[in-house]
Amino acid sequence: MDRLPDTTGDGGITLDGLFRCLSDQTRRRILARLADSESPADAEVRILDIDPGTRPLPHFRLKLYHRDLPLLQEANLVDWDPDAGTVAPGENFPQVEPLISLLLANRECLPGDWP
């Protein structure tokens, strides 16, 4: 069965695509760090500053570089610069930033650890 595309015909992100991106704690942490900055449009996150949580660092980095960052970039939520080791808000980030900020503001109402 084919996966639904994460972007619409005009390049925007679908709701399913957004929830796919939010379904992983590492991806939520990246998006939350971008949304929680003073100026999300100018935000930048150093990849080395992303918290691996309880995962062993080699496994975390493998998943980050081969799954999480490519998925967020494919959905145009981040601009990933592997050479600089940074991620910044992508073209579609302004579409999802209000939802991420709402979730951040209400984290105590959410199950588990947010992000």
Protein Blocks (a to p, Z undefined) as FASTA:
>chain_A
ZZddfbdfkopacfklmmmmmmpfklmmmmmmmmmpmblmlgccdfklpcgkjacfklmm
mmmmmmmmmmmmmnomaccdfknopacddfklmmmmmmmmmmmmmmmmpgcjdZZ
